[in-house]
Amino acid sequence: MKLPVSKRVWSGAIKDLANVCKKYSSGFTGGITILSAISGRLYQSNVLISDGYVFAASHESIDGRISLKREDALKAIADSLAKGIGHVTIYEYDKSVFD
């Protein structure tokens, strides 16, 4: 899933994400891109958020062998975050992105 281009509001290590998310938890509209490494394979995950609720999610290996969407993607993303290895970028969108 490719996210719309918008204003980057934060970029950093996965281990710092929990503290940053508290700041954006209520009513946030935007996207999160996560680049991670799990068991020697590289992944890109994307989460699209509208008004604080997950609107869409994807989790894909860079080599194209694994491609997950929706709830399966969210489970894989949670696993990536738990391992704490990778990089996260958060983008904020105007609500018109969903019109």
Beta strands, then each sheet from edge to edge (+ up, - down):
strand 1: 7-13
strand 2: 30-38
strand 3: 41-50
strand 4: 53-61
strand 5: 67-69
strand 6: 86-92
sheet 1: 1+ 6- 2+ 3- 4+ 5-
end
